[in-house]
């Protein structure tokens, strides 16, 4: 997901997206730990998307304070 797509979403949508990504990350970590999957590169992608969402959330908080 691009940052521009995230910026277009509302706060509840962003929170839901974050929850979905965190659940997917947990699931993928468990699969990797039990050697049920070989998609280890997906973990890095998920982490970057989670960090991207946290960044957008922080930007929105700062915009609200500065207004």
N, CA, C, O and CB atoms as a CASP TS submission, in Angstrom:
PFRMAT TS
TARGET T0000
AUTHOR 0000-0000-0000
METHOD Language model
MODEL 1
PARENT N/A
ATOM      1  N   UNK     1       0.834  -1.170   0.000  1.00  0.00           N
ATOM      2  CA  UNK     1       0.000   0.000   0.000  1.00  0.00           C
ATOM      3  C   UNK     1       0.886   1.244   0.000  1.00  0.00           C
ATOM      4  O   UNK     1       1.853   1.332   0.757  1.00  0.00           O
ATOM      5  CB  UNK     1      -0.953  -0.008   1.209  1.00  0.00           C
ATOM      6  N   UNK     2       0.550   2.185  -0.844  1.00  0.00           N
ATOM      7  CA  UNK     2       1.313   3.421  -0.956  1.00  0.00           C
ATOM      8  C   UNK     2       0.932   4.398   0.141  1.00  0.00           C
ATOM      9  O   UNK     2      -0.157   4.319   0.710  1.00  0.00           O
ATOM     10  CB  UNK     2       1.099   4.059  -2.322  1.00  0.00           C
ATOM     11  N   UNK     3       1.831   5.310   0.429  1.00  0.00           N
ATOM     12  CA  UNK     3       1.554   6.336   1.432  1.00  0.00           C
ATOM     13  C   UNK     3       0.434   7.249   0.958  1.00  0.00           C
ATOM     14  O   UNK     3      -0.377   7.698   1.767  1.00  0.00           O
ATOM     15  CB  UNK     3       2.819   7.157   1.735  1.00  0.00           C
ATOM     16  N   UNK     4       0.376   7.527  -0.329  1.00  0.00           N
ATOM     17  CA  UNK     4      -0.690   8.396  -0.841  1.00  0.00           C
ATOM     18  C   UNK     4      -2.059   7.740  -0.679  1.00  0.00           C
ATOM     19  O   UNK     4      -3.045   8.433  -0.425  1.00  0.00           O
ATOM     20  CB  UNK     4      -0.440   8.734  -2.320  1.00  0.00           C
ATOM     21  N   UNK     5      -2.136   6.432  -0.822  1.00  0.00           N
ATOM     22  CA  UNK     5      -3.403   5.727  -0.607  1.00  0.00           C
ATOM     23  C   UNK     5      -3.804   5.790   0.858  1.00  0.00           C
ATOM     24  O   UNK     5      -4.984   5.935   1.180  1.00  0.00           O
ATOM     25  CB  UNK     5      -3.296   4.261  -1.066  1.00  0.00           C
ATOM     26  N   UNK     6      -2.825   5.681   1.740  1.00  0.00           N
ATOM     27  CA  UNK     6      -3.105   5.753   3.173  1.00  0.00           C
ATOM     28  C   UNK     6      -3.543   7.145   3.594  1.00  0.00           C
ATOM     29  O   UNK     6      -4.421   7.289   4.445  1.00  0.00           O
ATOM     30  CB  UNK     6      -1.883   5.338   3.969  1.00  0.00           C
ATOM     31  N   UNK     7      -2.947   8.160   3.011  1.00  0.00           N
ATOM     32  CA  UNK     7      -3.307   9.534   3.365  1.00  0.00           C
ATOM     33  C   UNK     7      -4.742   9.847   2.960  1.00  0.00           C
ATOM     34  O   UNK     7      -5.386  10.699   3.571  1.00  0.00           O
ATOM     35  CB  UNK     7      -2.348  10.527   2.702  1.00  0.00           C
ATOM     36  N   UNK     8      -5.245   9.169   1.941  1.00  0.00           N
ATOM     37  CA  UNK     8      -6.609   9.405   1.475  1.00  0.00           C
ATOM     38  C   UNK     8      -7.651   8.746   2.381  1.00  0.00           C
ATOM     39  O   UNK     8      -8.835   9.072   2.302  1.00  0.00           O
ATOM     40  CB  UNK     8      -6.766   8.893   0.054  1.00  0.00           C
ATOM     41  N   UNK     9      -7.220   7.828   3.235  1.00  0.00           N
ATOM     42  CA  UNK     9      -8.149   7.111   4.102  1.00  0.00           C
ATOM     43  C   UNK     9      -8.418   7.893   5.383  1.00  0.00           C
ATOM     44  O   UNK     9      -7.625   8.741   5.795  1.00  0.00           O
ATOM     45  CB  UNK     9      -7.601   5.723   4.437  1.00  0.00           C
ATOM     46  N   UNK    10      -9.552   7.586   5.998  1.00  0.00           N
ATOM     47  CA  UNK    10      -9.904   8.211   7.268  1.00  0.00           C
ATOM     48  C   UNK    10      -9.177   7.488   8.405  1.00  0.00           C
ATOM     49  O   UNK    10      -8.586   6.427   8.207  1.00  0.00           O
ATOM     50  CB  UNK    10     -11.445   8.185   7.491  1.00  0.00           C
ATOM     51  N   UNK    11      -9.232   8.080   9.592  1.00  0.00           N
ATOM     52  CA  UNK    11      -8.544   7.511  10.747  1.00  0.00           C
ATOM     53  C   UNK    11      -9.031   6.111  11.104  1.00  0.00           C
ATOM     54  O   UNK    11      -8.201   5.236  11.351  1.00  0.00           O
ATOM     55  CB  UNK    11      -8.714   8.416  11.933  1.00  0.00           C
ATOM     56  N   UNK    12     -10.348   5.857  11.142  1.00  0.00           N
ATOM     57  CA  UNK    12     -10.788   4.481  11.455  1.00  0.00           C
ATOM     58  C   UNK    12     -10.346   3.454  10.406  1.00  0.00           C
ATOM     59  O   UNK    12     -10.033   2.312  10.741  1.00  0.00           O
ATOM     60  CB  UNK    12     -12.306   4.444  11.582  1.00  0.00           C
ATOM     61  N   UNK    13     -10.324   3.869   9.147  1.00  0.00           N
ATOM     62  CA  UNK    13      -9.868   2.958   8.090  1.00  0.00           C
ATOM     63  C   UNK    13      -8.390   2.637   8.257  1.00  0.00           C
ATOM     64  O   UNK    13      -7.968   1.501   8.042  1.00  0.00           O
ATOM     65  CB  UNK    13     -10.123   3.568   6.700  1.00  0.00           C
ATOM     66  N   UNK    14      -7.613   3.629   8.638  1.00  0.00           N
ATOM     67  CA  UNK    14      -6.177   3.423   8.848  1.00  0.00           C
ATOM     68  C   UNK    14      -5.951   2.483  10.033  1.00  0.00           C
ATOM     69  O   UNK    14      -5.094   1.600   9.980  1.00  0.00           O
ATOM     70  CB  UNK    14      -5.457   4.777   9.086  1.00  0.00           C
ATOM     71  N   UNK    15      -6.729   2.680  11.106  1.00  0.00           N
ATOM     72  CA  UNK    15      -6.589   1.810  12.276  1.00  0.00           C
ATOM     73  C   UNK    15      -6.951   0.369  11.922  1.00  0.00           C
ATOM     74  O   UNK    15      -6.294  -0.568  12.376  1.00  0.00           O
ATOM     75  CB  UNK    15      -7.477   2.312  13.433  1.00  0.00           C
ATOM     76  N   UNK    16      -7.992   0.194  11.113  1.00  0.00           N
ATOM     77  CA  UNK    16      -8.392  -1.154  10.710  1.00  0.00           C
ATOM     78  C   UNK    16      -7.314  -1.797   9.840  1.00  0.00           C
ATOM     79  O   UNK    16      -7.030  -2.987   9.977  1.00  0.00           O
ATOM     80  CB  UNK    16      -9.734  -1.117   9.956  1.00  0.00           C
ATOM     81  N   UNK    17      -6.722  -1.019   8.956  1.00  0.00           N
ATOM     82  CA  UNK    17      -5.642  -1.524   8.105  1.00  0.00           C
ATOM     83  C   UNK    17      -4.451  -1.960   8.963  1.00  0.00           C
ATOM     84  O   UNK    17      -3.832  -2.991   8.699  1.00  0.00           O
ATOM     85  CB  UNK    17      -5.203  -0.446   7.082  1.00  0.00           C
ATOM     86  N   UNK    18      -4.139  -1.171   9.989  1.00  0.00           N
ATOM     87  CA  UNK    18      -3.044  -1.509  10.895  1.00  0.00           C
ATOM     88  C   UNK    18      -3.331  -2.817  11.622  1.00  0.00           C
ATOM     89  O   UNK    18      -2.453  -3.673  11.732  1.00  0.00           O
ATOM     90  CB  UNK    18      -2.815  -0.378  11.907  1.00  0.00           C
ATOM     91  N   UNK    19      -4.553  -2.974  12.116  1.00  0.00           N
ATOM     92  CA  UNK    19      -4.923  -4.218  12.785  1.00  0.00           C
ATOM     93  C   UNK    19      -4.790  -5.418  11.860  1.00  0.00           C
ATOM     94  O   UNK    19      -4.292  -6.469  12.262  1.00  0.00           O
ATOM     95  CB  UNK    19      -6.343  -4.128  13.309  1.00  0.00           C
ATOM     96  N   UNK    20      -5.237  -5.257  10.625  1.00  0.00           N
ATOM     97  CA  UNK    20      -5.137  -6.347   9.653  1.00  0.00           C
ATOM     98  C   UNK    20      -3.688  -6.727   9.387  1.00  0.00           C
ATOM     99  O   UNK    20      -3.349  -7.907   9.303  1.00  0.00           O
ATOM    100  CB  UNK    20      -5.817  -5.956   8.346  1.00  0.00           C
ATOM    101  N   UNK    21      -2.836  -5.714   9.255  1.00  0.00           N
ATOM    102  CA  UNK    21      -1.418  -5.990   8.999  1.00  0.00           C
ATOM    103  C   UNK    21      -0.742  -6.644  10.198  1.00  0.00           C
ATOM    104  O   UNK    21       0.099  -7.527  10.032  1.00  0.00           O
ATOM    105  CB  UNK    21      -0.688  -4.702   8.637  1.00  0.00           C
ATOM    106  N   UNK    22      -1.103  -6.218  11.396  1.00  0.00           N
ATOM    107  CA  UNK    22      -0.505  -6.820  12.594  1.00  0.00           C
ATOM    108  C   UNK    22      -0.926  -8.279  12.733  1.00  0.00           C
ATOM    109  O   UNK    22      -0.129  -9.126  13.137  1.00  0.00           O
ATOM    110  CB  UNK    22      -0.908  -6.030  13.854  1.00  0.00           C
ATOM    111  N   UNK    23      -2.176  -8.566  12.400  1.00  0.00           N
ATOM    112  CA  UNK    23      -2.635  -9.961  12.439  1.00  0.00           C
ATOM    113  C   UNK    23      -1.919 -10.798  11.384  1.00  0.00           C
ATOM    114  O   UNK    23      -1.523 -11.935  11.641  1.00  0.00           O
ATOM    115  CB  UNK    23      -4.160 -10.034  12.227  1.00  0.00           C
ATOM    116  N   UNK    24      -1.759 -10.229  10.205  1.00  0.00           N
ATOM    117  CA  UNK    24      -1.062 -10.946   9.141  1.00  0.00           C
ATOM    118  C   UNK    24       0.393 -11.187   9.521  1.00  0.00           C
ATOM    119  O   UNK    24       0.946 -12.250   9.236  1.00  0.00           O
ATOM    120  CB  UNK    24      -1.145 -10.165   7.821  1.00  0.00           C
ATOM    121  N   UNK    25       1.014 -10.199  10.166  1.00  0.00           N
ATOM    122  CA  UNK    25       2.403 -10.351  10.590  1.00  0.00           C
ATOM    123  C   UNK    25       2.527 -11.468  11.618  1.00  0.00           C
ATOM    124  O   UNK    25       3.437 -12.292  11.533  1.00  0.00           O
ATOM    125  CB  UNK    25       2.939  -9.032  11.168  1.00  0.00           C
ATOM    126  N   UNK    26       1.622 -11.500  12.582  1.00  0.00           N
ATOM    127  CA  UNK    26       1.663 -12.544  13.597  1.00  0.00           C
ATOM    128  C   UNK    26       1.497 -13.919  12.955  1.00  0.00           C
ATOM    129  O   UNK    26       2.233 -14.855  13.264  1.00  0.00           O
ATOM    130  CB  UNK    26       0.573 -12.311  14.654  1.00  0.00           C
ATOM    131  N   UNK    27       0.530 -14.024  12.068  1.00  0.00           N
ATOM    132  CA  UNK    27       0.270 -15.294  11.398  1.00  0.00           C
ATOM    133  C   UNK    27       1.491 -15.752  10.592  1.00  0.00           C
ATOM    134  O   UNK    27       1.874 -16.921  10.636  1.00  0.00           O
ATOM    135  CB  UNK    27      -0.955 -15.170  10.481  1.00  0.00           C
ATOM    136  N   UNK    28       2.084 -14.825   9.868  1.00  0.00           N
ATOM    137  CA  UNK    28       3.246 -15.168   9.056  1.00  0.00           C
ATOM    138  C   UNK    28       4.443 -15.543   9.925  1.00  0.00           C
ATOM    139  O   UNK    28       5.204 -16.446   9.577  1.00  0.00           O
ATOM    140  CB  UNK    28       3.611 -14.006   8.141  1.00  0.00           C
ATOM    141  N   UNK    29       4.614 -14.849  11.062  1.00  0.00           N
ATOM    142  CA  UNK    29       5.703 -15.212  11.977  1.00  0.00           C
ATOM    143  C   UNK    29       5.536 -16.627  12.499  1.00  0.00           C
ATOM    144  O   UNK    29       6.508 -17.375  12.606  1.00  0.00           O
ATOM    145  CB  UNK    29       5.768 -14.233  13.148  1.00  0.00           C
ATOM    146  N   UNK    30       4.312 -16.992  12.821  1.00  0.00           N
ATOM    147  CA  UNK    30       4.056 -18.348  13.318  1.00  0.00           C
ATOM    148  C   UNK    30       4.312 -19.382  12.222  1.00  0.00           C
ATOM    149  O   UNK    30       4.853 -20.455  12.490  1.00  0.00           O
ATOM    150  CB  UNK    30       2.607 -18.470  13.836  1.00  0.00           C
ATOM    151  N   UNK    31       3.925 -19.059  10.998  1.00  0.00           N
ATOM    152  CA  UNK    31       4.165 -19.975   9.892  1.00  0.00           C
ATOM    153  C   UNK    31       5.650 -20.169   9.631  1.00  0.00           C
ATOM    154  O   UNK    31       6.101 -21.281   9.355  1.00  0.00           O
ATOM    155  CB  UNK    31       3.483 -19.469   8.639  1.00  0.00           C
ATOM    156  N   UNK    32       6.405 -19.085   9.720  1.00  0.00           N
ATOM    157  CA  UNK    32       7.851 -19.177   9.508  1.00  0.00           C
ATOM    158  C   UNK    32       8.495 -19.967  10.644  1.00  0.00           C
ATOM    159  O   UNK    32       9.394 -20.776  10.415  1.00  0.00           O
ATOM    160  CB  UNK    32       8.484 -17.765   9.405  1.00  0.00           C
ATOM    161  N   UNK    33       8.033 -19.731  11.862  1.00  0.00           N
ATOM    162  CA  UNK    33       8.611 -20.413  13.015  1.00  0.00           C
ATOM    163  C   UNK    33       8.363 -21.916  12.969  1.00  0.00           C
ATOM    164  O   UNK    33       9.210 -22.699  13.400  1.00  0.00           O
ATOM    165  CB  UNK    33       8.044 -19.838  14.300  1.00  0.00           C
ATOM    166  N   UNK    34       7.219 -22.318  12.454  1.00  0.00           N
ATOM    167  CA  UNK    34       6.894 -23.741  12.369  1.00  0.00           C
ATOM    168  C   UNK    34       7.263 -24.326  11.008  1.00  0.00           C
ATOM    169  O   UNK    34       6.926 -25.470  10.701  1.00  0.00           O
ATOM    170  CB  UNK    34       5.410 -23.956  12.639  1.00  0.00           C
ATOM    171  N   UNK    35       7.949 -23.542  10.208  1.00  0.00           N
ATOM    172  CA  UNK    35       8.431 -23.949   8.883  1.00  0.00           C
ATOM    173  C   UNK    35       7.309 -24.415   7.967  1.00  0.00           C
ATOM    174  O   UNK    35       7.467 -25.379   7.218  1.00  0.00           O
ATOM    175  CB  UNK    35       9.453 -25.053   9.022  1.00  0.00           C
ATOM    176  N   UNK    36       6.168 -23.721   8.030  1.00  0.00           N
ATOM    177  CA  UNK    36       5.047 -24.030   7.158  1.00  0.00           C
ATOM    178  C   UNK    36       5.046 -23.188   5.890  1.00  0.00           C
ATOM    179  O   UNK    36       4.277 -23.456   4.967  1.00  0.00           O
ATOM    180  CB  UNK    36       3.756 -23.833   7.899  1.00  0.00           C
ATOM    181  N   UNK    37       5.900 -22.173   5.838  1.00  0.00           N
ATOM    182  CA  UNK    37       5.965 -21.324   4.659  1.00  0.00           C
ATOM    183  C   UNK    37       7.409 -20.950   4.371  1.00  0.00           C
ATOM    184  O   UNK    37       8.274 -21.007   5.244  1.00  0.00           O
ATOM    185  CB  UNK    37       5.107 -20.063   4.847  1.00  0.00           C
ATOM    186  N   UNK    38       7.640 -20.575   3.151  1.00  0.00           N
ATOM    187  CA  UNK    38       8.982 -20.131   2.772  1.00  0.00           C
ATOM    188  C   UNK    38       8.959 -18.662   2.341  1.00  0.00           C
ATOM    189  O   UNK    38       9.917 -18.180   1.736  1.00  0.00           O
ATOM    190  CB  UNK    38       9.543 -21.015   1.635  1.00  0.00           C
ATOM    191  N   UNK    39       7.880 -17.956   2.649  1.00  0.00           N
ATOM    192  CA  UNK    39       7.734 -16.549   2.266  1.00  0.00           C
ATOM    193  C   UNK    39       8.335 -15.629   3.327  1.00  0.00           C
ATOM    194  O   UNK    39       7.639 -14.777   3.880  1.00  0.00           O
ATOM    195  CB  UNK    39       6.250 -16.204   2.046  1.00  0.00           C
ATOM    196  N   UNK    40       9.582 -15.794   3.601  1.00  0.00           N
ATOM    197  CA  UNK    40      10.199 -14.976   4.648  1.00  0.00           C
ATOM    198  C   UNK    40      10.338 -13.520   4.222  1.00  0.00           C
ATOM    199  O   UNK    40      10.423 -12.642   5.080  1.00  0.00           O
ATOM    200  CB  UNK    40      11.566 -15.537   5.017  1.00  0.00           C
ATOM    201  N   UNK    41      10.363 -13.243   2.939  1.00  0.00           N
ATOM    202  CA  UNK    41      10.475 -11.863   2.479  1.00  0.00           C
ATOM    203  C   UNK    41       9.203 -11.067   2.758  1.00  0.00           C
ATOM    204  O   UNK    41       9.240  -9.838   2.812  1.00  0.00           O
ATOM    205  CB  UNK    41      10.789 -11.831   0.990  1.00  0.00           C
ATOM    206  N   UNK    42       8.093 -11.750   2.934  1.00  0.00           N
ATOM    207  CA  UNK    42       6.836 -11.076   3.238  1.00  0.00           C
ATOM    208  C   UNK    42       6.893 -10.386   4.603  1.00  0.00           C
ATOM    209  O   UNK    42       6.229  -9.370   4.812  1.00  0.00           O
ATOM    210  CB  UNK    42       5.678 -12.077   3.201  1.00  0.00           C
ATOM    211  N   UNK    43       7.676 -10.929   5.526  1.00  0.00           N
ATOM    212  CA  UNK    43       7.796 -10.311   6.851  1.00  0.00           C
ATOM    213  C   UNK    43       8.347  -8.890   6.742  1.00  0.00           C
ATOM    214  O   UNK    43       7.842  -7.979   7.398  1.00  0.00           O
ATOM    215  CB  UNK    43       8.702 -11.162   7.761  1.00  0.00           C
ATOM    216  N   UNK    44       9.354  -8.700   5.940  1.00  0.00           N
ATOM    217  CA  UNK    44       9.934  -7.371   5.752  1.00  0.00           C
ATOM    218  C   UNK    44       8.951  -6.409   5.124  1.00  0.00           C
ATOM    219  O   UNK    44       8.891  -5.240   5.505  1.00  0.00           O
ATOM    220  CB  UNK    44      11.176  -7.457   4.898  1.00  0.00           C
ATOM    221  N   UNK    45       8.179  -6.890   4.163  1.00  0.00           N
ATOM    222  CA  UNK    45       7.176  -6.045   3.509  1.00  0.00           C
ATOM    223  C   UNK    45       6.103  -5.628   4.498  1.00  0.00           C
ATOM    224  O   UNK    45       5.669  -4.476   4.509  1.00  0.00           O
ATOM    225  CB  UNK    45       6.542  -6.778   2.318  1.00  0.00           C
ATOM    226  N   UNK    46       5.677  -6.570   5.328  1.00  0.00           N
ATOM    227  CA  UNK    46       4.660  -6.248   6.333  1.00  0.00           C
ATOM    228  C   UNK    46       5.176  -5.229   7.332  1.00  0.00           C
ATOM    229  O   UNK    46       4.464  -4.293   7.696  1.00  0.00           O
ATOM    230  CB  UNK    46       4.212  -7.510   7.064  1.00  0.00           C
ATOM    231  N   UNK    47       6.420  -5.409   7.778  1.00  0.00           N
ATOM    232  CA  UNK    47       6.999  -4.469   8.738  1.00  0.00           C
ATOM    233  C   UNK    47       7.074  -3.061   8.164  1.00  0.00           C
ATOM    234  O   UNK    47       6.802  -2.087   8.866  1.00  0.00           O
ATOM    235  CB  UNK    47       8.388  -4.932   9.160  1.00  0.00           C
ATOM    236  N   UNK    48       7.442  -2.951   6.893  1.00  0.00           N
ATOM    237  CA  UNK    48       7.528  -1.636   6.259  1.00  0.00           C
ATOM    238  C   UNK    48       6.150  -0.999   6.122  1.00  0.00           C
ATOM    239  O   UNK    48       5.999   0.207   6.314  1.00  0.00           O
ATOM    240  CB  UNK    48       8.191  -1.750   4.885  1.00  0.00           C
ATOM    241  N   UNK    49       5.140  -1.812   5.788  1.00  0.00           N
ATOM    242  CA  UNK    49       3.786  -1.275   5.686  1.00  0.00           C
ATOM    243  C   UNK    49       3.267  -0.823   7.050  1.00  0.00           C
ATOM    244  O   UNK    49       2.586   0.198   7.148  1.00  0.00           O
ATOM    245  CB  UNK    49       2.843  -2.323   5.085  1.00  0.00           C
ATOM    246  N   UNK    50       3.585  -1.573   8.095  1.00  0.00           N
ATOM    247  CA  UNK    50       3.180  -1.187   9.445  1.00  0.00           C
ATOM    248  C   UNK    50       3.850   0.125   9.836  1.00  0.00           C
ATOM    249  O   UNK    50       3.206   1.010  10.399  1.00  0.00           O
ATOM    250  CB  UNK    50       3.531  -2.296  10.461  1.00  0.00           C
ATOM    251  N   UNK    51       5.126   0.251   9.543  1.00  0.00           N
ATOM    252  CA  UNK    51       5.853   1.487   9.847  1.00  0.00           C
ATOM    253  C   UNK    51       5.280   2.655   9.051  1.00  0.00           C
ATOM    254  O   UNK    51       5.199   3.773   9.560  1.00  0.00           O
ATOM    255  CB  UNK    51       7.356   1.321   9.544  1.00  0.00           C
ATOM    256  N   UNK    52       4.889   2.406   7.823  1.00  0.00           N
ATOM    257  CA  UNK    52       4.303   3.438   6.977  1.00  0.00           C
ATOM    258  C   UNK    52       2.990   3.933   7.598  1.00  0.00           C
ATOM    259  O   UNK    52       2.720   5.134   7.611  1.00  0.00           O
ATOM    260  CB  UNK    52       4.063   2.897   5.539  1.00  0.00           C
ATOM    261  N   UNK    53       2.187   3.012   8.105  1.00  0.00           N
ATOM    262  CA  UNK    53       0.919   3.398   8.726  1.00  0.00           C
ATOM    263  C   UNK    53       1.167   4.201   9.997  1.00  0.00           C
ATOM    264  O   UNK    53       0.478   5.189  10.250  1.00  0.00           O
ATOM    265  CB  UNK    53       0.069   2.154   9.040  1.00  0.00           C
ATOM    266  N   UNK    54       2.142   3.788  10.796  1.00  0.00           N
ATOM    267  CA  UNK    54       2.470   4.541  12.009  1.00  0.00           C
ATOM    268  C   UNK    54       2.916   5.958  11.655  1.00  0.00           C
ATOM    269  O   UNK    54       2.575   6.907  12.361  1.00  0.00           O
ATOM    270  CB  UNK    54       3.573   3.818  12.816  1.00  0.00           C
ATOM    271  N   UNK    55       3.663   6.108  10.585  1.00  0.00           N
ATOM    272  CA  UNK    55       4.125   7.420  10.146  1.00  0.00           C
ATOM    273  C   UNK    55       2.952   8.294   9.735  1.00  0.00           C
ATOM    274  O   UNK    55       2.889   9.465  10.110  1.00  0.00           O
ATOM    275  CB  UNK    55       5.113   7.282   8.985  1.00  0.00           C
ATOM    276  N   UNK    56       2.027   7.739   8.972  1.00  0.00           N
ATOM    277  CA  UNK    56       0.858   8.494   8.527  1.00  0.00           C
ATOM    278  C   UNK    56       0.001   8.894   9.728  1.00  0.00           C
ATOM    279  O   UNK    56      -0.512  10.012   9.776  1.00  0.00           O
ATOM    280  CB  UNK    56       0.025   7.666   7.522  1.00  0.00           C
ATOM    281  N   UNK    57      -0.156   7.988  10.698  1.00  0.00           N
ATOM    282  CA  UNK    57      -0.918   8.316  11.900  1.00  0.00           C
ATOM    283  C   UNK    57      -0.273   9.481  12.651  1.00  0.00           C
ATOM    284  O   UNK    57      -0.967  10.381  13.125  1.00  0.00           O
ATOM    285  CB  UNK    57      -1.026   7.088  12.816  1.00  0.00           C
ATOM    286  N   UNK    58       1.026   9.459  12.754  1.00  0.00           N
ATOM    287  CA  UNK    58       1.738  10.535  13.454  1.00  0.00           C
ATOM    288  C   UNK    58       1.586  11.858  12.701  1.00  0.00           C
ATOM    289  O   UNK    58       1.399  12.905  13.321  1.00  0.00           O
ATOM    290  CB  UNK    58       3.236  10.180  13.614  1.00  0.00           C
ATOM    291  N   UNK    59       1.664  11.817  11.376  1.00  0.00           N
ATOM    292  CA  UNK    59       1.471  13.031  10.580  1.00  0.00           C
ATOM    293  C   UNK    59       0.084  13.615  10.835  1.00  0.00           C
ATOM    294  O   UNK    59      -0.070  14.828  10.974  1.00  0.00           O
ATOM    295  CB  UNK    59       1.660  12.733   9.075  1.00  0.00           C
ATOM    296  N   UNK    60      -0.925  12.742  10.894  1.00  0.00           N
ATOM    297  CA  UNK    60      -2.286  13.203  11.135  1.00  0.00           C
ATOM    298  C   UNK    60      -2.428  13.814  12.525  1.00  0.00           C
ATOM    299  O   UNK    60      -3.138  14.805  12.698  1.00  0.00           O
ATOM    300  CB  UNK    60      -3.270  12.052  10.967  1.00  0.00           C
ATOM    301  N   UNK    61      -1.754  13.228  13.519  1.00  0.00           N
ATOM    302  CA  UNK    61      -1.794  13.795  14.866  1.00  0.00           C
ATOM    303  C   UNK    61      -1.176  15.181  14.884  1.00  0.00           C
ATOM    304  O   UNK    61      -1.722  16.099  15.496  1.00  0.00           O
ATOM    305  CB  UNK    61      -1.068  12.883  15.858  1.00  0.00           C
ATOM    306  N   UNK    62      -0.046  15.336  14.219  1.00  0.00           N
ATOM    307  CA  UNK    62       0.629  16.625  14.200  1.00  0.00           C
ATOM    308  C   UNK    62      -0.182  17.681  13.454  1.00  0.00           C
ATOM    309  O   UNK    62      -0.185  18.850  13.839  1.00  0.00           O
ATOM    310  CB  UNK    62       2.001  16.484  13.567  1.00  0.00           C
ATOM    311  N   UNK    63      -0.870  17.272  12.387  1.00  0.00           N
ATOM    312  CA  UNK    63      -1.726  18.209  11.659  1.00  0.00           C
ATOM    313  C   UNK    63      -2.857  18.697  12.555  1.00  0.00           C
ATOM    314  O   UNK    63      -3.213  19.875  12.538  1.00  0.00           O
ATOM    315  CB  UNK    63      -2.296  17.552  10.387  1.00  0.00           C
ATOM    316  N   UNK    64      -3.414  17.786  13.330  1.00  0.00           N
ATOM    317  CA  UNK    64      -4.526  18.156  14.211  1.00  0.00           C
ATOM    318  C   UNK    64      -4.070  19.111  15.303  1.00  0.00           C
ATOM    319  O   UNK    64      -4.823  20.006  15.687  1.00  0.00           O
ATOM    320  CB  UNK    64      -5.149  16.907  14.838  1.00  0.00           C
ATOM    321  N   UNK    65      -2.859  18.944  15.809  1.00  0.00           N
ATOM    322  CA  UNK    65      -2.352  19.822  16.863  1.00  0.00           C
ATOM    323  C   UNK    65      -2.014  21.195  16.313  1.00  0.00           C
ATOM    324  O   UNK    65      -2.249  22.198  16.987  1.00  0.00           O
ATOM    325  CB  UNK    65      -1.123  19.208  17.527  1.00  0.00           C
ATOM    326  N   UNK    66      -1.476  21.265  15.122  1.00  0.00           N
ATOM    327  CA  UNK    66      -1.019  22.516  14.538  1.00  0.00           C
ATOM    328  C   UNK    66      -2.149  23.366  13.958  1.00  0.00           C
ATOM    329  O   UNK    66      -1.926  24.521  13.596  1.00  0.00           O
ATOM    330  CB  UNK    66      -0.016  22.228  13.470  1.00  0.00           C
ATOM    331  N   UNK    67      -3.343  22.817  13.867  1.00  0.00           N
ATOM    332  CA  UNK    67      -4.443  23.606  13.295  1.00  0.00           C
ATOM    333  C   UNK    67      -5.031  24.543  14.276  1.00  0.00           C
ATOM    334  O   UNK    67      -5.964  25.275  13.947  1.00  0.00           O
ATOM    335  CB  UNK    67      -5.514  22.722  12.771  1.00  0.00           C
TER
END
